[in-house]
Amino acid sequence: MTYRRVRSYQRRDARQNRDLPVRSRPGRVPTPVILAAALVAGIAGIGTLSAPHIKAMLTASTTAAGPRHAAMAEGFRTTGGLGRVRTAKKAEGMLDACNTSGGDTSGGTAQCPSATPTANTNCEIMVPAHPLTAAGLATPYRLTGPDGASPAASGCTMANAANLGAFVQATILDPATGKLSVYEPLVITKGTRPAVAPVVPTLPKGAVVTIDFGFNGDTLTQVGGTPRALTQGHCVDGIRGSPFGQVSFCHGTHFFWAAHRAERQGKLAVSGAGNSPKTGQACPTTRSFTMVDQDQSDNVTTQYLLTSTGRTAQFNKANVTALPGATVISNGSDNALLDDFLDPALGCKPVTAPDLSQGGAPGTSQALDELSAATSQAPPLALVPENDPMAMVNGALNATKTNHYRDMVGQPEISAKTDAADSPANYCRNMMNIQTRFLSNHEALLAAAPSPVPSVGNNLLSFMANRLIMSYVNLSCQKFGVKNPVKVTFGSNGVATSATFG
C-alpha cells in the first residue's frame, strides 16, 4: 500500500499559524482543493474515492417503507461504475481495504488490481440565506458541480447520492430551557424542486443552531446562495486553501459553548452513554477508542427520500405515504455506525431529541453524539488527531486546522493534556490497543450483528476489524512504531469474513 510520508511528530504552537477558517466567497465558484495526502485504492469491484478519505457507497434501492435501522443495515451496496478498485467506506467510513504497493500483505489486506482515473469526485453545496433561522432551515440547499460545472456534467446530483450525495443536519438548543431538538434540512439538485416542500420548524426564541454537512464524495465546498449566507451562518469548511473534505459546519463553536453553559446552569442534562447490558461495560461513544477510525466524528445521520425522477424530500411518515416507491438515501458516517449498528449490537441506546422534520419523533444527530460523549466518555478520550487526513494540509500536520475541526464538533483543542491520548503516535497506540481488545473480547457478540457494508465485511466484527486495519495504514501508524495485531481473512469476492487478534 502507498503510505503517506508523515514526519516525526513535533509539538507546535497553533498561534504561530495564521491560517483562517475558509468561508467561500459568495457570488463565485471557488476551486476545491483536494488534500495532497490522498488515500489509495481498496477492494476490487467497489467504486470509491481517494482523498481525503473514502466514502460510503449507499444504495438507492431501499424502500421508503422500511424502518431506519433496516434502511441502514441494507443501505450499502457494491458498485463498479467508476472503474476504480476501492472499498466502500462507512457506516462511518470504511477505509482502503486492499494493498496497492505490491509489498507486505501480512496485515490481511488483499492485493488491489490496477486503478484507473475516476470521474469527478468534488461538488459544491449552495447554502441558503439566514441558514440558522426557521426559514433558512426550511429552504433547500442546492447541490451542484465544481468550477461552474452543471450537476449533470459533474455527476453532482442527489440521484447520484451513492457517489456524490450531500446531506445536512441541524441540532437546536433552547438556551432558556436547555431543551434540544434536531432538524434535517433538505438537499436538492440545483435546478430541481423538492418532491415535497420541507417542513418549516418552529424554533424557540433565541435558538442556538449548529449545522453539520456530510458528503459521499471527496470534497464538498460551501458556496453562498446569497452574498451574505455564509457569513450569516458562521459557516466553515476548513482553512484557507485547504478544505476539510467531506465535512463542513455552520455555527458549531458557539453551539457547543452555549450547550456547555446551559449544562453549568443546570438547564441542560445530556444523557450519558450508560452501560451495555450485554457486556457490563460502558457503551461506546464517538470519543471512544473502541470504535474510532482515521477520521472520527465525521458526517451525519441524515436520510432523505429519493424519487424515480431524481427529486428529494425529507424522510418522514407523511412523505413516505405521499411518495410511494421512493427510496431512502443516506450519508455514511461514524455516527451512523455507532447509533444504528454498534449500539443495537451492545444493547445500548443513542442519545436522541425530537426531530422537527419528523413531527417530533426521536432523532439522532452528530452534535447529540458529541454532547453525550463529552458527558460520559471516560479517559482516554479519542479526539480528532493531527494525522487525520481531513485535518492535514498538503500531507503535513497542521495544528490550526485540527483545532478548527475540533472546535466545530465541541472537542478540546490541542494541548499537552490532550496530546497524552491524541498526539498522532498516541492516537495510533490507543486506537490499536484498545479497539483490538474490544473486538477480541466481544467477537461472538459482534459477529452476530449485521454489517454496515456487507461488501466490506460480512458482519459487524469483520467490518470493524477490516476498518481498523485500514485506519492503521491511513494514519501511518507504522511510522510511530505501532504494531498491527489484527489480521482479516477475505473470501473470493473480496469480502472480509473473519478476523484474528494478536
C-alpha positions as CSV (number, residue, x, y, z in Angstrom):
1,M,0.0,0.0,0.0
2,T,1.2,3.5,-0.7
3,Y,1.9,5.2,2.6
4,R,1.8,8.9,3.2
5,R,5.1,10.3,4.5
6,V,4.3,11.7,7.9
7,R,7.2,13.5,9.6
8,S,8.1,12.9,13.1
9,Y,5.6,14.4,15.4
10,Q,6.6,17.7,17.0
11,R,4.6,20.0,19.3
12,R,3.8,23.2,17.5
13,D,2.1,26.3,18.9
14,A,-1.1,26.8,16.9
15,R,-0.8,30.6,17.5
16,Q,2.2,30.7,15.1
17,N,-0.1,29.5,12.3
18,R,-2.1,32.4,10.9
19,D,-4.4,30.3,8.6
20,L,-8.0,31.5,8.8
21,P,-11.2,29.5,8.5
22,V,-12.5,29.0,5.0
23,R,-15.6,31.0,4.1
24,S,-16.2,30.5,0.4
25,R,-16.8,33.8,-1.3
26,P,-20.4,34.4,-2.2
27,G,-21.1,35.1,-5.8
28,R,-18.3,33.0,-7.3
29,V,-17.5,29.3,-7.5
30,P,-14.3,28.6,-5.7
31,T,-12.0,25.8,-6.8
32,P,-12.0,23.0,-4.3
33,V,-8.5,22.0,-3.1
34,I,-8.1,18.3,-2.6
35,L,-5.7,17.4,0.2
36,A,-2.5,16.1,-1.2
37,A,-2.5,13.3,1.3
38,A,-4.8,11.2,-0.9
39,L,-5.6,7.7,0.2
40,V,-5.1,4.7,-2.0
41,A,-7.4,2.2,-3.6
42,G,-9.4,-0.7,-2.0
43,I,-11.4,-3.8,-2.6
44,A,-11.9,-4.8,-6.2
45,G,-15.2,-4.1,-7.8
46,I,-16.3,-1.3,-5.4
47,G,-16.1,2.2,-6.8
48,T,-14.9,4.7,-4.3
49,L,-12.9,7.9,-3.9
50,S,-9.4,8.5,-2.7
51,A,-8.9,11.8,-0.9
52,P,-9.1,12.7,1.8
53,H,-11.0,9.7,2.9
54,I,-13.2,7.0,1.4
55,K,-16.9,7.5,1.1
56,A,-19.7,5.1,1.6
57,M,-21.5,3.5,-1.3
58,L,-25.1,3.9,-0.3
59,T,-27.9,2.1,-2.1
60,A,-30.7,3.8,-4.0
61,S,-32.9,0.7,-3.8
62,T,-34.0,0.7,-0.1
63,T,-37.8,1.0,0.0
64,A,-39.1,4.0,1.8
65,A,-41.4,1.9,4.0
66,G,-38.5,0.3,5.8
67,P,-37.5,1.3,9.3
68,R,-34.4,3.4,9.8
69,H,-32.2,0.6,11.1
70,A,-33.3,-1.7,8.3
71,A,-32.5,1.1,5.8
72,M,-29.1,1.5,7.2
73,A,-28.4,-2.2,7.5
74,E,-29.4,-2.9,3.9
75,G,-28.5,0.5,2.5
76,F,-25.0,-0.2,1.2
77,R,-24.1,-2.0,-2.0
78,T,-21.2,-2.5,-4.2
79,T,-20.9,-0.5,-7.4
80,G,-18.3,-0.7,-10.1
81,G,-19.4,2.1,-12.4
82,L,-16.4,4.4,-11.7
83,G,-13.9,1.9,-12.8
84,R,-11.8,2.3,-9.6
85,V,-10.9,-0.6,-7.4
86,R,-11.5,0.7,-4.0
87,T,-13.5,0.0,-0.9
88,A,-16.9,1.2,0.2
89,K,-16.3,3.4,3.2
90,K,-18.6,3.6,6.1
91,A,-21.5,3.4,8.0
92,E,-18.9,5.8,9.1
93,G,-16.4,5.3,6.6
94,M,-14.6,2.2,5.6
95,L,-11.1,2.9,4.5
96,D,-8.7,1.4,2.0
97,A,-9.2,-2.3,2.1
98,C,-6.5,-3.6,-0.2
99,N,-2.8,-3.2,-0.8
100,T,-1.6,-1.2,-3.8
101,S,2.1,-1.3,-3.1
102,G,2.8,-4.8,-4.2
103,G,4.5,-5.3,-0.9
104,D,3.6,-6.8,2.5
105,T,0.0,-8.0,2.9
106,S,0.5,-9.6,6.3
107,G,-2.0,-7.2,7.8
108,G,-4.7,-9.2,6.0
109,T,-5.3,-6.8,3.1
110,A,-5.8,-8.2,-0.3
111,Q,-3.8,-7.0,-3.3
112,C,-5.5,-4.4,-5.5
113,P,-5.8,-4.6,-9.2
114,S,-4.5,-1.6,-11.1
115,A,-6.7,1.5,-10.6
116,T,-7.8,3.8,-13.4
117,P,-8.7,7.5,-13.2
118,T,-12.2,8.3,-11.9
119,A,-14.8,10.8,-12.8
120,N,-15.4,13.9,-10.8
121,T,-15.3,13.5,-7.1
122,N,-16.0,17.0,-5.8
123,C,-19.1,19.1,-5.5
124,E,-20.4,22.4,-4.2
125,I,-23.4,23.0,-1.9
126,M,-25.3,26.3,-2.0
127,V,-26.2,27.5,1.5
128,P,-29.4,29.4,1.7
129,A,-29.8,32.9,3.2
130,H,-30.1,33.1,7.0
131,P,-29.4,29.3,7.4
132,L,-29.7,29.4,11.3
133,T,-33.3,30.6,11.2
134,A,-36.5,28.6,10.8
135,A,-37.0,29.9,7.2
136,G,-33.3,29.2,6.4
137,L,-33.6,25.6,7.7
138,A,-36.7,25.0,5.6
139,T,-35.0,26.4,2.4
140,P,-33.5,23.6,0.4
141,Y,-29.7,23.5,0.0
142,R,-28.7,23.0,-3.7
143,L,-26.0,20.6,-4.9
144,T,-24.1,21.5,-8.0
145,G,-20.8,20.8,-9.8
146,P,-17.4,22.5,-9.0
147,D,-15.9,25.4,-11.0
148,G,-19.2,26.2,-12.7
149,A,-19.9,22.7,-14.0
150,S,-23.6,21.7,-14.1
151,P,-25.0,19.0,-11.9
152,A,-25.5,16.7,-14.9
153,A,-22.0,17.3,-16.3
154,S,-20.3,16.8,-12.9
155,G,-22.4,14.0,-11.5
156,C,-23.3,16.2,-8.6
157,T,-26.9,15.2,-8.3
158,M,-28.9,13.7,-5.5
159,A,-29.9,10.9,-7.9
160,N,-26.2,10.0,-7.7
161,A,-26.3,10.0,-3.9
162,A,-24.3,6.9,-3.5
163,N,-21.3,8.6,-5.1
164,L,-21.8,12.3,-4.7
165,G,-24.8,12.9,-2.4
166,A,-24.7,15.7,0.2
167,F,-26.6,15.7,3.5
168,V,-27.3,18.4,6.1
169,Q,-28.3,18.1,9.7
170,A,-29.1,20.8,12.3
171,T,-29.1,20.5,16.1
172,I,-31.0,23.2,18.0
173,L,-30.7,24.4,21.6
174,D,-33.3,26.4,23.5
175,P,-30.9,28.5,25.8
176,A,-33.8,29.4,28.1
177,T,-34.8,25.8,28.9
178,G,-31.9,23.7,27.8
179,K,-34.1,21.6,25.5
180,L,-32.6,20.1,22.4
181,S,-34.1,19.2,19.1
182,V,-32.9,18.2,15.7
183,Y,-33.9,19.0,12.1
184,E,-32.7,17.7,8.7
185,P,-32.6,20.5,6.1
186,L,-33.2,19.1,2.6
187,V,-30.6,19.0,-0.2
188,I,-31.9,19.1,-3.7
189,T,-30.1,19.0,-7.1
190,K,-29.7,22.6,-8.4
191,G,-32.3,23.2,-11.0
192,T,-34.9,20.8,-9.4
193,R,-37.7,21.3,-6.9
194,P,-38.3,19.3,-3.7
195,A,-40.6,16.3,-4.2
196,V,-42.4,17.7,-1.1
197,A,-41.9,21.1,0.4
198,P,-39.8,20.9,3.6
199,V,-41.4,21.2,7.0
200,V,-41.0,24.7,8.4
201,P,-39.8,24.1,12.0
202,T,-40.9,26.2,15.0
203,L,-37.8,27.4,16.8
204,P,-37.7,28.7,20.4
205,K,-36.8,32.3,20.9
206,G,-33.1,32.9,20.8
207,A,-32.5,29.3,19.5
208,V,-28.8,28.4,19.1
209,V,-28.4,26.2,16.0
210,T,-25.4,24.2,14.6
211,I,-25.4,22.8,11.2
212,D,-23.3,19.8,10.1
213,F,-22.7,18.7,6.5
214,G,-21.8,15.3,5.2
215,F,-20.8,14.1,1.7
216,N,-20.5,10.7,0.0
217,G,-17.8,12.0,-2.4
218,D,-14.5,13.6,-1.8
219,T,-14.6,17.4,-1.2
220,L,-17.8,19.4,-0.7
221,T,-17.3,23.1,-0.8
222,Q,-19.7,25.6,0.7
223,V,-20.9,28.4,-1.6
224,G,-23.3,31.2,-0.5
225,G,-26.7,31.0,-2.2
226,T,-26.8,34.7,-1.4
227,P,-24.0,37.2,-0.9
228,R,-24.1,37.0,2.9
229,A,-25.4,33.5,3.5
230,L,-22.1,32.0,4.7
231,T,-21.4,34.9,7.0
232,Q,-24.9,34.8,8.4
233,G,-24.4,31.1,9.2
234,H,-20.9,31.4,10.5
235,C,-20.0,28.6,8.1
236,V,-16.6,27.0,8.0
237,D,-15.3,24.3,5.6
238,G,-11.6,24.2,6.5
239,I,-8.8,26.8,6.5
240,R,-7.7,29.0,3.6
241,G,-6.7,26.8,0.7
242,S,-7.4,23.5,2.5
243,P,-10.9,22.3,3.0
244,F,-11.7,19.6,5.4
245,G,-13.1,17.4,2.6
246,Q,-16.3,15.5,3.1
247,V,-17.5,17.6,6.1
248,S,-18.1,21.2,6.9
249,F,-20.0,23.2,9.6
250,C,-22.0,26.3,10.4
251,H,-22.0,27.9,13.9
252,G,-20.5,24.8,15.7
253,T,-18.2,26.6,18.1
254,H,-20.9,28.8,19.5
255,F,-23.4,26.0,19.8
256,F,-21.2,23.8,21.9
257,W,-20.2,26.8,24.0
258,A,-23.9,27.6,24.6
259,A,-24.7,24.0,25.3
260,H,-22.0,23.6,27.9
261,R,-23.1,26.9,29.5
262,A,-26.6,25.5,29.8
263,E,-25.2,22.4,31.5
264,R,-23.4,24.5,34.0
265,Q,-26.6,26.5,34.7
266,G,-28.4,23.2,35.3
267,K,-30.8,23.8,32.4
268,L,-29.4,21.0,30.2
269,A,-28.6,17.5,31.2
270,V,-27.4,15.4,28.3
271,S,-27.9,11.6,28.6
272,G,-24.7,9.7,29.0
273,A,-24.0,6.5,27.0
274,G,-24.6,4.2,30.0
275,N,-23.5,0.6,30.3
276,S,-24.1,-2.2,27.9
277,P,-26.5,-4.9,29.4
278,K,-24.7,-7.4,27.2
279,T,-21.1,-6.7,28.2
280,G,-21.5,-4.9,31.6
281,Q,-19.1,-2.3,30.3
282,A,-19.5,1.3,29.3
283,C,-21.3,1.8,26.0
284,P,-19.1,3.3,23.3
285,T,-19.2,6.9,22.2
286,T,-17.8,8.9,19.3
287,R,-14.8,9.7,21.5
288,S,-14.2,6.1,22.4
289,F,-11.1,4.3,21.1
290,T,-13.2,1.2,20.9
291,M,-14.8,2.5,17.7
292,V,-13.0,5.4,16.2
293,D,-11.2,5.3,12.9
294,Q,-8.8,7.5,11.0
295,D,-11.2,10.4,10.7
296,Q,-13.6,10.3,13.6
297,S,-16.6,12.5,14.2
298,D,-17.4,13.0,10.6
299,N,-20.6,13.0,8.5
300,V,-24.2,12.9,9.7
301,T,-27.1,10.5,10.3
302,T,-29.5,12.3,7.9
303,Q,-31.6,10.4,5.5
304,Y,-33.7,11.6,2.6
305,L,-36.3,10.2,0.2
306,L,-35.4,10.0,-3.5
307,T,-38.0,9.7,-6.2
308,S,-37.6,7.9,-9.5
309,T,-37.3,11.3,-11.2
310,G,-34.3,12.3,-9.0
311,R,-36.1,14.7,-6.7
312,T,-35.7,14.6,-2.9
313,A,-37.8,15.0,0.1
314,Q,-37.3,14.9,3.9
315,F,-37.6,11.4,5.4
316,N,-40.8,11.4,7.5
317,K,-44.0,9.4,7.7
318,A,-46.1,11.9,5.7
319,N,-43.6,11.9,2.8
320,V,-43.3,8.1,2.8
321,T,-47.0,8.0,2.3
322,A,-47.1,10.8,-0.3
323,L,-44.2,9.3,-2.3
324,P,-44.9,5.6,-2.8
325,G,-41.9,3.8,-4.3
326,A,-39.4,6.5,-3.1
327,T,-36.1,5.1,-1.9
328,V,-34.1,6.1,1.2
329,I,-30.6,7.6,0.7
330,S,-28.1,8.1,3.5
331,N,-24.8,9.6,4.4
332,G,-22.3,7.1,5.7
333,S,-20.9,8.3,9.0
334,D,-19.2,7.4,12.2
335,N,-22.4,8.5,14.0
336,A,-24.5,6.1,11.9
337,L,-22.1,3.2,12.7
338,L,-22.5,4.0,16.4
339,D,-26.2,4.8,16.5
340,D,-27.5,2.2,14.0
341,F,-25.2,-0.7,14.4
342,L,-22.9,-0.8,17.3
343,D,-25.4,0.5,19.9
344,P,-28.1,-2.1,18.9
345,A,-25.5,-4.9,19.0
346,L,-24.5,-4.0,22.5
347,G,-27.9,-3.2,23.8
348,C,-27.1,0.4,24.1
349,K,-29.2,3.4,23.2
350,P,-28.1,6.5,21.3
351,V,-29.0,9.9,22.7
352,T,-32.0,11.4,20.8
353,A,-34.0,14.6,20.7
354,P,-37.3,15.5,19.0
355,D,-36.8,15.6,15.2
356,L,-38.7,18.7,14.0
357,S,-38.6,17.4,10.4
358,Q,-40.3,14.2,11.5
359,G,-43.1,15.5,13.6
360,G,-41.1,15.4,16.9
361,A,-40.2,11.7,16.6
362,P,-36.9,10.8,18.4
363,G,-33.9,11.6,16.1
364,T,-30.2,11.3,16.4
365,S,-27.5,13.8,15.2
366,Q,-23.8,14.2,15.1
367,A,-23.9,17.1,17.6
368,L,-26.0,15.0,20.0
369,D,-23.4,12.2,19.9
370,E,-20.7,14.7,20.7
371,L,-22.6,16.1,23.6
372,S,-23.2,12.7,25.0
373,A,-19.5,11.7,24.5
374,A,-18.4,14.9,26.4
375,T,-20.7,13.9,29.3
376,S,-19.9,10.2,29.7
377,Q,-16.7,9.2,27.9
378,A,-14.0,8.1,30.4
379,P,-10.3,8.7,29.6
380,P,-8.5,8.2,27.3
381,L,-10.7,10.5,25.2
382,A,-10.4,10.0,21.4
383,L,-10.2,13.4,19.8
384,V,-9.6,14.3,16.2
385,P,-5.9,13.7,15.7
386,E,-3.5,15.9,13.6
387,N,-2.8,12.9,11.3
388,D,-6.5,12.7,10.4
389,P,-6.3,13.3,6.6
390,M,-9.1,15.8,6.9
391,A,-7.1,17.8,9.4
392,M,-3.8,17.8,7.5
393,V,-2.6,20.4,4.9
394,N,-0.8,19.0,1.8
395,G,0.1,15.9,3.7
396,A,1.6,17.7,6.7
397,L,0.3,18.0,10.2
398,N,-1.5,21.3,11.0
399,A,-2.5,22.3,14.5
400,T,-4.7,25.2,13.4
401,K,-6.8,23.1,11.0
402,T,-7.1,20.3,13.6
403,N,-8.3,22.8,16.2
404,H,-10.8,24.3,13.8
405,Y,-12.2,20.8,13.2
406,R,-12.3,20.1,16.9
407,D,-14.0,23.4,17.7
408,M,-16.8,22.6,15.2
409,V,-17.6,19.3,17.0
410,G,-17.2,20.6,20.5
411,Q,-13.9,18.9,21.3
412,P,-11.0,20.3,23.4
413,E,-8.2,21.9,21.4
414,I,-4.6,20.6,21.1
415,S,-2.7,20.9,24.4
416,A,-0.2,18.9,26.4
417,K,-3.1,17.4,28.2
418,T,-5.0,16.2,25.1
419,D,-1.7,15.1,23.5
420,A,-1.3,12.4,26.2
421,A,-4.0,10.4,24.3
422,D,-4.3,12.1,20.9
423,S,-0.9,13.1,19.5
424,P,-0.5,11.2,16.2
425,A,1.5,8.5,17.9
426,N,-0.6,8.2,21.0
427,Y,-3.8,8.1,19.0
428,C,-2.5,5.3,16.9
429,R,-1.4,3.3,20.0
430,N,-4.7,3.8,21.8
431,M,-6.8,3.0,18.8
432,M,-4.9,-0.2,18.0
433,N,-4.5,-1.4,21.6
434,I,-8.0,-0.5,22.9
435,Q,-10.0,-1.4,19.8
436,T,-8.2,-4.6,19.2
437,R,-9.0,-5.7,22.8
438,F,-12.6,-4.6,22.4
439,L,-13.1,-6.6,19.2
440,S,-11.3,-9.6,20.6
441,N,-13.3,-9.6,23.8
442,H,-16.7,-9.4,22.1
443,E,-16.1,-11.5,18.9
444,A,-19.2,-13.6,19.2
445,L,-21.5,-10.7,20.0
446,L,-20.2,-8.5,17.1
447,A,-20.1,-11.4,14.7
448,A,-23.8,-11.9,15.2
449,A,-24.6,-8.3,14.3
450,P,-25.3,-7.1,10.8
451,S,-22.5,-5.4,8.8
452,P,-22.9,-1.7,7.8
453,V,-21.2,-2.5,4.5
454,P,-21.7,-6.2,3.6
455,S,-19.3,-5.8,0.6
456,V,-16.5,-4.9,3.1
457,G,-17.2,-7.3,6.0
458,N,-19.9,-10.0,6.3
459,N,-20.8,-9.0,9.8
460,L,-20.1,-6.2,12.3
461,L,-16.9,-7.8,13.6
462,S,-15.3,-8.4,10.3
463,F,-16.3,-4.9,9.1
464,M,-14.8,-3.2,12.1
465,A,-11.6,-5.3,12.0
466,N,-11.1,-4.5,8.3
467,R,-11.8,-0.8,9.1
468,L,-9.3,-0.9,11.9
469,I,-6.5,-2.2,9.7
470,M,-7.2,0.5,7.1
471,S,-7.2,3.2,9.8
472,Y,-3.8,1.9,10.9
473,V,-2.5,2.3,7.3
474,N,-4.1,5.7,6.6
475,L,-2.9,7.2,9.8
476,S,0.7,6.0,9.1
477,C,0.7,4.3,12.5
478,Q,3.7,2.2,11.5
479,K,5.8,5.3,11.4
480,F,5.4,5.6,15.1
481,G,6.5,2.0,15.8
482,V,2.9,0.9,16.5
483,K,2.2,-2.7,15.5
484,N,-0.9,-4.0,13.8
485,P,-2.1,-7.1,15.7
486,V,-5.2,-7.6,13.5
487,K,-5.5,-9.9,10.5
488,V,-8.5,-10.4,8.3
489,T,-9.4,-13.3,6.1
490,F,-11.1,-12.4,2.8
491,G,-13.5,-14.5,0.7
492,S,-13.1,-14.9,-3.0
493,N,-15.3,-11.9,-3.6
494,G,-13.1,-9.7,-1.5
495,V,-15.4,-9.5,1.5
496,A,-13.8,-9.8,4.9
497,T,-15.2,-13.0,6.5
498,S,-13.2,-13.4,9.8
499,A,-10.6,-11.7,11.9
500,T,-7.9,-12.8,14.4
501,F,-6.4,-10.6,17.1
502,G,-2.8,-10.8,18.3
